[in-house]
Amino acid sequence: EWDFVMDVTVKGAFLVTKACLPYMVKNGWGKIVNFSSSAGKSVSTLGGAHYTTAKTALLGLNRAVAKEMAPFGITCNAICPGLIDTEMVRQNSSPEKLKKYEESFPISRLGLPEEVADLVLFLSSRESDYITGAAIDINGGDLMV
């Protein structure tokens, strides 16, 4: 399970990035958006150590690619969702537990997939050209300090 999660999360992102970069460099522009998690900044709510470790490693890859590719007009950012109302989240937690999580968030609900999609669209657009190496939270304020 450890190898599978690390391969999909970290190695997968690395290989896709590696395949795309020559075209982005040639065009002098590109947008890379990685999917980490609030677990990458803290600890997973529903996953284990393998998930938290993989999402944290992805944030390191994100920063390294952002730094190395900035001179070529390429940005690289990560989205760090908290609990989003998906089938996977609902399958891995009881309704009672999800209700407790919701009540603990400053915005007292699960996030919506459409809200995450809107963030992807923004980070993929020209409006985000001066943002790179960022790990952007979308978690209803769950990690707010």
Backbone bond lengths (Angstrom), bond angles and torsions (degrees), N, CA, C in turn:
res aa  C-N    CA-C-N  psi(-1)  N-CA   C-N-CA  omega(-1)  CA-C   N-CA-C  phi
1 E - - - 1.455 - - 1.540 110.48 -
2 W 1.358 115.79 -39.95 1.466 120.46 177.58 1.525 110.19 -57.63
3 D 1.329 116.45 -52.33 1.468 120.94 -178.05 1.523 111.54 -61.22
4 F 1.322 117.17 -41.96 1.461 120.55 -179.76 1.519 111.28 -60.76
5 V 1.332 117.27 -48.41 1.468 121.03 -177.78 1.527 110.92 -66.80
6 M 1.324 117.60 -40.87 1.468 120.07 177.55 1.536 110.48 -65.64
7 D 1.325 117.43 -41.09 1.470 120.64 179.75 1.522 111.55 -63.75
8 V 1.307 117.19 -47.04 1.463 120.18 -178.51 1.525 110.59 -66.99
9 T 1.312 117.18 -48.58 1.464 121.45 -171.88 1.521 113.07 -75.61
10 V 1.307 117.40 -52.48 1.468 121.16 -172.77 1.534 111.40 -93.21
11 K 1.299 116.39 -55.04 1.467 119.43 -178.60 1.523 110.81 -64.38
12 G 1.319 117.29 -39.30 1.468 120.46 178.20 1.518 111.73 -60.49
13 A 1.330 116.31 -47.18 1.468 120.17 178.72 1.530 110.69 -62.91
14 F 1.329 116.87 -40.83 1.462 120.79 178.77 1.527 111.11 -61.62
15 L 1.332 117.07 -47.55 1.464 120.43 -176.34 1.526 112.24 -67.18
16 V 1.322 117.67 -39.67 1.470 119.90 177.33 1.525 109.88 -65.39
17 T 1.327 116.23 -43.38 1.471 120.49 178.12 1.521 110.45 -60.50
18 K 1.311 115.86 -46.96 1.471 120.94 180.00 1.530 111.33 -58.57
19 A 1.325 116.82 -39.64 1.468 120.88 -179.53 1.528 112.00 -70.20
20 C 1.311 117.90 -33.40 1.470 122.15 -175.76 1.526 113.65 -85.97
21 L 1.320 117.40 -30.04 1.466 120.46 -172.53 1.529 114.82 -56.43
22 P 1.328 121.37 -41.61 1.465 118.69 -179.73 1.532 112.80 -57.39
23 Y 1.309 117.37 -37.89 1.465 121.18 179.20 1.528 111.37 -71.55
24 M 1.327 115.85 -39.03 1.462 119.97 178.50 1.526 110.56 -66.81
25 V 1.334 116.65 -42.75 1.467 120.72 178.60 1.528 109.32 -62.12
26 K 1.317 116.56 -44.40 1.466 120.83 179.23 1.528 111.61 -59.22
27 N 1.323 117.05 -38.53 1.464 121.77 -179.59 1.528 113.31 -83.88
28 G 1.335 117.02 -11.44 1.466 120.59 -179.10 1.514 113.42 68.75
29 W 1.337 116.08 25.11 1.465 120.18 -178.15 1.520 108.91 -167.72
30 G 1.306 115.71 144.76 1.462 119.99 174.88 1.510 111.32 -178.02
31 K 1.299 114.57 158.52 1.464 122.41 -179.99 1.518 108.37 -130.94
32 I 1.304 115.76 124.44 1.459 122.05 174.96 1.529 106.50 -116.24
33 V 1.317 115.59 127.74 1.465 121.21 177.69 1.525 107.22 -124.84
34 N 1.320 115.87 115.09 1.457 122.01 178.88 1.521 110.21 -98.38
35 F 1.326 115.53 150.91 1.460 120.78 176.16 1.515 109.48 -105.08
36 S 1.329 115.34 102.31 1.453 120.62 171.57 1.522 106.65 -96.14
37 S 1.303 117.22 -134.69 1.463 121.83 -175.98 1.520 107.96 -171.57
38 S 1.315 116.21 160.89 1.465 118.00 171.30 1.528 109.40 -61.04
39 A 1.328 117.19 -23.19 1.463 121.42 175.76 1.528 111.32 -61.87
40 G 1.329 117.75 -29.03 1.457 121.25 178.47 1.510 113.13 -69.20
41 K 1.314 116.69 -17.46 1.467 121.77 178.93 1.521 112.33 -107.85
42 S 1.305 116.31 -14.17 1.463 120.59 -176.62 1.524 108.12 -139.23
43 V 1.317 116.78 -109.33 1.462 122.51 175.66 1.521 106.91 -150.50
44 S 1.315 116.29 149.79 1.460 120.43 -175.28 1.523 112.64 -66.58
45 T 1.313 115.29 139.41 1.461 121.32 175.64 1.518 110.48 -75.27
46 L 1.330 117.01 -43.13 1.457 121.05 -174.76 1.528 114.10 -114.74
47 G 1.330 118.16 -18.42 1.462 121.57 -177.02 1.513 111.85 -96.99
48 G 1.314 115.44 176.59 1.459 121.07 -179.21 1.520 112.52 -99.48
49 A 1.331 114.35 -166.30 1.467 121.66 -178.44 1.521 111.82 -60.76
50 H 1.314 117.24 -35.66 1.465 121.04 -179.90 1.528 110.82 -62.31
51 Y 1.318 117.36 -40.34 1.463 122.00 -179.35 1.528 110.83 -68.81
52 T 1.323 116.40 -48.05 1.467 120.51 178.96 1.522 110.80 -60.40
53 T 1.310 117.38 -44.31 1.464 121.57 179.98 1.521 111.62 -62.78
54 A 1.319 117.30 -44.91 1.467 121.10 -179.29 1.526 111.15 -63.68
55 K 1.315 117.44 -43.05 1.466 120.74 -178.12 1.528 110.90 -69.59
56 T 1.327 117.55 -31.90 1.467 121.18 175.17 1.530 110.69 -70.04
57 A 1.321 116.61 -42.93 1.472 120.86 177.64 1.521 110.86 -61.20
58 L 1.315 117.22 -38.59 1.460 120.59 178.99 1.531 111.06 -61.85
59 L 1.320 117.19 -35.65 1.472 119.62 177.14 1.525 111.25 -65.26
60 G 1.320 117.88 -35.03 1.466 121.04 174.94 1.516 111.52 -65.82
61 L 1.319 116.90 -44.62 1.467 121.15 176.30 1.522 109.90 -60.17
62 N 1.305 116.82 -43.20 1.465 122.73 179.76 1.533 111.15 -56.01
63 R 1.333 116.61 -48.56 1.473 120.37 -179.58 1.529 111.76 -65.30
64 A 1.333 116.39 -41.14 1.466 119.92 -178.71 1.528 111.02 -64.84
65 V 1.319 117.31 -44.87 1.465 120.88 178.95 1.525 109.76 -64.42
66 A 1.330 117.51 -42.16 1.469 121.04 179.87 1.528 110.46 -58.67
67 K 1.318 116.92 -44.57 1.467 120.32 -178.73 1.532 111.45 -67.61
68 E 1.315 116.76 -44.45 1.461 120.68 -176.66 1.527 113.06 -71.42
69 M 1.298 118.03 -30.05 1.465 121.14 -173.21 1.529 114.05 -99.29
70 A 1.323 118.51 -11.25 1.467 120.95 -179.70 1.533 112.58 -53.67
71 P 1.337 120.12 -41.84 1.465 119.21 179.65 1.533 114.15 -61.93
72 F 1.327 116.92 -15.38 1.460 121.11 -178.70 1.532 112.29 -100.46
73 G 1.334 116.76 9.24 1.461 120.43 179.33 1.523 113.72 78.65
74 I 1.316 116.09 19.82 1.470 121.23 -177.77 1.519 109.14 -108.92
75 T 1.313 116.37 130.08 1.459 120.38 175.32 1.520 109.18 -106.31
76 C 1.320 115.06 153.44 1.457 121.60 179.80 1.524 107.45 -141.02
77 N 1.309 116.32 117.86 1.460 121.87 -178.43 1.515 109.76 -133.38
78 A 1.317 115.20 161.13 1.467 120.90 178.65 1.519 109.68 -123.61
79 I 1.296 113.91 145.14 1.457 121.98 173.32 1.525 106.83 -102.58
80 C 1.325 115.80 135.30 1.464 121.35 -178.21 1.525 110.17 -120.56
81 P 1.329 117.06 80.26 1.459 119.25 179.84 1.520 111.88 -70.38
82 G 1.318 114.42 147.96 1.458 121.21 167.00 1.514 107.45 -90.43
83 L 1.317 116.35 -141.20 1.465 119.33 179.27 1.526 110.40 -75.72
84 I 1.304 114.94 115.94 1.457 122.61 179.52 1.531 107.33 -109.76
85 D 1.306 116.54 141.38 1.453 122.00 -176.06 1.526 110.46 -72.97
86 T 1.326 114.56 84.59 1.461 121.47 179.39 1.522 109.25 -123.01
87 E 1.298 115.34 165.58 1.463 120.64 177.58 1.529 111.02 -59.70
88 M 1.346 116.79 -40.14 1.457 120.72 -179.22 1.532 111.05 -61.87
89 V 1.324 117.08 -44.15 1.468 120.48 179.38 1.525 109.93 -63.30
90 R 1.302 117.05 -43.62 1.476 120.99 -178.50 1.535 111.51 -67.87
91 Q 1.333 117.87 -30.29 1.464 120.84 178.18 1.520 112.72 -75.47
92 N 1.338 116.52 -24.55 1.464 120.76 -175.00 1.517 114.54 -102.25
93 S 1.311 117.03 8.52 1.460 119.81 179.42 1.526 109.37 -151.44
94 S 1.295 115.79 147.54 1.469 119.90 178.43 1.527 109.70 -76.42
95 P 1.320 116.94 155.37 1.467 120.04 176.47 1.532 112.48 -56.58
96 E 1.321 116.31 -35.79 1.470 120.41 179.38 1.529 111.14 -65.83
97 K 1.319 115.44 -42.52 1.472 119.67 179.65 1.530 110.65 -66.93
98 L 1.321 116.60 -41.93 1.469 120.02 178.38 1.519 110.85 -61.97
99 K 1.321 117.04 -38.79 1.466 121.22 178.65 1.529 109.93 -62.17
100 K 1.332 117.48 -41.23 1.476 120.97 178.09 1.525 110.96 -64.08
101 Y 1.327 116.60 -41.63 1.460 119.93 176.69 1.525 110.16 -60.60
102 E 1.318 116.30 -49.88 1.468 120.91 -179.74 1.524 111.35 -54.59
103 E 1.302 116.59 -44.80 1.464 121.07 -178.36 1.524 112.44 -67.15
104 S 1.336 117.00 -22.25 1.470 120.06 -179.99 1.525 112.94 -85.24
105 F 1.336 117.66 -13.65 1.461 121.14 -178.70 1.524 110.37 -84.43
106 P 1.341 118.47 142.19 1.470 119.54 173.78 1.533 112.36 -54.98
107 I 1.332 117.46 -41.59 1.467 121.02 170.78 1.526 104.22 -95.82
108 S 1.291 117.37 104.24 1.470 123.92 -164.68 1.526 114.12 -78.19
109 R 1.330 115.82 63.94 1.457 121.15 176.03 1.521 108.39 -165.91
110 L 1.313 115.67 168.45 1.457 120.25 171.55 1.521 108.56 -77.53
111 G 1.314 115.65 153.43 1.462 119.66 174.93 1.515 110.41 -72.67
112 L 1.305 115.21 161.71 1.465 121.17 179.35 1.526 110.31 -105.04
113 P 1.329 117.26 143.37 1.464 119.57 177.28 1.531 112.30 -54.41
114 E 1.325 117.14 -35.77 1.463 120.96 179.84 1.527 111.85 -63.66
115 E 1.320 117.17 -31.66 1.469 120.68 178.35 1.528 110.45 -69.01
116 V 1.314 116.34 -37.95 1.466 120.51 176.15 1.528 109.60 -67.41
117 A 1.317 116.96 -42.28 1.472 121.23 178.33 1.526 111.06 -59.73
118 D 1.327 117.48 -40.43 1.469 120.70 177.89 1.524 111.31 -61.22
119 L 1.323 117.13 -37.86 1.465 120.63 178.36 1.530 110.50 -68.13
120 V 1.315 117.05 -39.38 1.471 120.86 175.83 1.529 109.86 -60.42
121 L 1.317 116.69 -45.48 1.467 120.43 179.07 1.524 111.32 -59.39
122 F 1.323 117.04 -44.19 1.460 120.23 178.81 1.527 111.07 -61.54
123 L 1.341 116.84 -48.47 1.469 119.78 -178.05 1.526 112.31 -68.02
124 S 1.312 117.16 -17.76 1.463 121.57 177.85 1.526 112.51 -90.93
125 S 1.317 116.57 -4.25 1.461 121.11 -174.18 1.533 111.89 -100.20
126 R 1.311 115.55 168.21 1.470 122.06 176.52 1.529 111.79 -65.78
127 E 1.330 116.96 -22.84 1.466 119.86 179.81 1.527 112.00 -63.97
128 S 1.324 117.46 -16.44 1.469 120.88 -179.34 1.530 112.73 -106.21
129 D 1.322 117.72 18.57 1.470 121.09 -174.46 1.532 114.57 -58.62
130 Y 1.314 118.98 -23.70 1.467 120.76 -178.17 1.529 112.05 -100.39
131 I 1.307 116.52 13.08 1.467 121.74 177.76 1.521 108.04 -111.34
132 T 1.317 116.65 120.46 1.464 120.51 174.77 1.521 109.38 -152.33
133 G 1.317 115.34 148.29 1.456 121.49 -178.68 1.515 113.21 75.56
134 A 1.310 117.18 8.94 1.463 121.05 -176.47 1.532 110.89 -86.30
135 A 1.312 114.69 152.12 1.461 123.08 172.47 1.526 105.05 -122.78
136 I 1.315 115.63 101.31 1.458 121.22 -169.14 1.525 110.66 -96.01
137 D 1.334 114.79 122.14 1.454 121.63 178.74 1.515 111.26 -75.41
138 I 1.320 115.49 140.83 1.456 122.33 169.84 1.531 104.87 -142.24
139 N 1.334 114.42 87.04 1.466 119.63 -168.65 1.537 113.86 -146.44
140 G 1.297 118.12 19.39 1.458 119.52 178.82 1.518 114.27 66.11
141 G 1.335 116.16 18.52 1.464 120.05 179.88 1.517 113.50 87.29
142 D 1.323 118.36 9.71 1.454 122.17 -175.82 1.520 113.56 -56.76
143 L 1.331 118.40 -38.22 1.467 120.69 -178.29 1.513 113.41 -98.16
144 M 1.313 116.09 11.09 1.467 119.91 -177.84 1.529 109.55 -61.13
145 V 1.325 114.11 133.57 1.464 118.82 -179.85 1.513 109.14 -107.44
